[in-house]
Amino acid sequence: MAILRVRLSNGKRLVTVRGRLAARDLRRLERACGPALEQREVPLELRLSEHGDMDEATQLFLAGLVRRGAVLS
């Protein structure tokens, strides 16, 4: 199970994820990103500790966030 940490920085929501992010974590991730997701352009940065180690559902969710303007780092 991934560990999520949320903070605000310069009007942007910053979500740091530690550990393997999987489909079982998506509901918590969606809540962590919540206020940013309510806007047309997502003021959101996700910092992932393990980019390549995620399942297909997670990859699709993150791809959708990126299409809306989120930044993955």
C-alpha positions in Angstrom: 0.0 0.0 0.0 1.4 3.4 -1.0 1.8 6.2 1.5 0.4 9.6 0.3 1.4 13.0 1.6 -0.4 16.1 0.5 0.6 19.8 0.8 -0.1 23.1 -1.0 2.7 25.0 -2.7 2.3 28.2 -4.8 -1.4 27.5 -5.4 -0.6 24.0 -6.6 -1.5 20.7 -4.8 1.6 18.5 -4.3 1.0 14.8 -3.7 4.0 12.7 -2.8 3.6 9.0 -3.2 5.9 6.5 -1.5 5.8 2.9 -2.3 4.1 1.0 -5.1 1.0 2.7 -6.4 -1.7 0.2 -7.4 -5.4 0.2 -8.2 -6.2 -0.4 -4.5 -4.7 3.0 -3.8 -6.6 5.0 -6.5 -9.6 6.0 -4.2 -7.2 7.5 -1.7 -5.2 9.1 -4.5 -8.4 10.6 -5.9 -9.3 12.0 -2.5 -5.8 13.4 -2.1 -6.0 15.2 -5.5 -9.7 16.1 -4.9 -9.8 19.9 -5.0 -7.4 20.0 -7.9 -9.6 17.6 -9.9 -12.6 20.0 -9.6 -10.9 22.5 -11.9 -10.6 22.3 -15.7 -6.8 22.6 -15.6 -5.4 20.5 -12.8 -3.0 22.5 -10.5 -1.4 19.3 -9.4 2.1 17.8 -9.1 2.5 14.1 -8.3 5.9 13.0 -7.0 6.1 9.2 -7.4 8.9 7.2 -5.8 8.4 4.2 -8.1 7.3 5.3 -11.6 7.6 2.1 -13.5 6.1 -0.2 -10.9 2.3 0.2 -11.2 -0.6 -1.7 -12.6 -2.5 -0.8 -15.8 -5.5 0.9 -13.9 -3.0 3.2 -12.2 -1.2 4.0 -15.4 -4.5 5.0 -17.1 -5.6 7.1 -14.1 -2.3 9.0 -14.1 -2.4 9.4 -17.9 -5.8 11.1 -17.5 -4.4 13.5 -14.9 -1.5 14.4 -17.2 -3.9 15.1 -20.1 -5.6 17.6 -17.8 -2.3 19.3 -16.9 -1.0 17.4 -13.9 2.8 17.1 -13.7 4.4 13.8 -12.7 7.9 13.8 -11.3 
